[in-house]
Structures are given as C-alpha cells and as structure tokens.
Amino acid sequence: MKKHLMIAADHGGWELKEQIKAHFPEIDWTDLGPQNSTSPVDYPDFADLLCAKVEKSLSNDPQGILICGSGQGMAIRANKYPHIRAALAWSEDSSRLSREHNNANVLCLGGRLISPSTAIECVKTFLETPFAGGRHTARVEKIHKPL
C-alpha cells in the first residue's frame, strides 16, 4: 500500500518541497502549494490548509510536512490546531525524537537552514519512526489538555 502524505510550503520552502517530493516518488503526495516560487506567499495560509486536512483525517493517522524559510513560523501556526503536534526538525535525532516521544504528526523544516540531504534524512526518519508510547503517552495527552 502506497503511503499518502500532505506537503505545503511558502516561497522560502518551495525548492526544498520539490526536492523532497522528487526524492520520495513512492509516496502519494498531496501538494497543497504553492505551485511555483515566483511570488511571495504567507506561510500561515499554507499551514492552515495542511492542518485543516490533517485534522479532518485523524482516523486515518495522517501526517504532513510544512516547509518555510526557518520552519519555525510553520510550526508555530500548526501548533495552534488542537490535534496537531508539529515538530521542527534539523537533524535525524530531532526528527526521530519528535515521533518517538511526542507522536508528532506534522514535520516542519527550514528550507533556508538545512541542506536538502539533511531534510531528506529528517523526512525518512519521521516516516519510519513509530511513537514509543509507554511513559510518553501521558505526556502527549497533556499537550492536548486545555489550559
């Protein structure tokens, strides 16, 4: 069965988005844009598109990737959604721990801060790493507890 994944970026992450899609042709990508890098766009708009779709599909264990210049803006916006656990990754370890300990369902990358090869390793690790559960389950549940 082919893995399905959503992806979106802003102009600062567009090139990396395209490189990631090309590197993983076995993935059934839903590219939420933008479709070109010629015009500046607002990263919150693309985070909103992806997060709304992830939240609608929670029963299917959806995952997504968001890319902007630093990855930070996408992560900040994505984490405003109640069922999103967006993690900014910059290495294989940060990507692995985001899944193992935090059960992250959205990976955020900085298109201007990490190399394409590092980003590809982050994506690979994110997709291959299961949530460890156990002692981490109660902690993840606290993330979603209202303040």
PyMOL commands that set and color helices and strands:
alter all, ss='L'
color gray80, all
select helices_A, chain A and resi 14-23+43-56+58-60+72-78+92-100+116-128+135-143
alter helices_A, ss='H'
color red, helices_A
select strands_A, chain A and resi 4-9+28-31+64-68+86-88+106-110
alter strands_A, ss='S'
color yellow, strands_A
deselect
rebuild
show_as cartoon
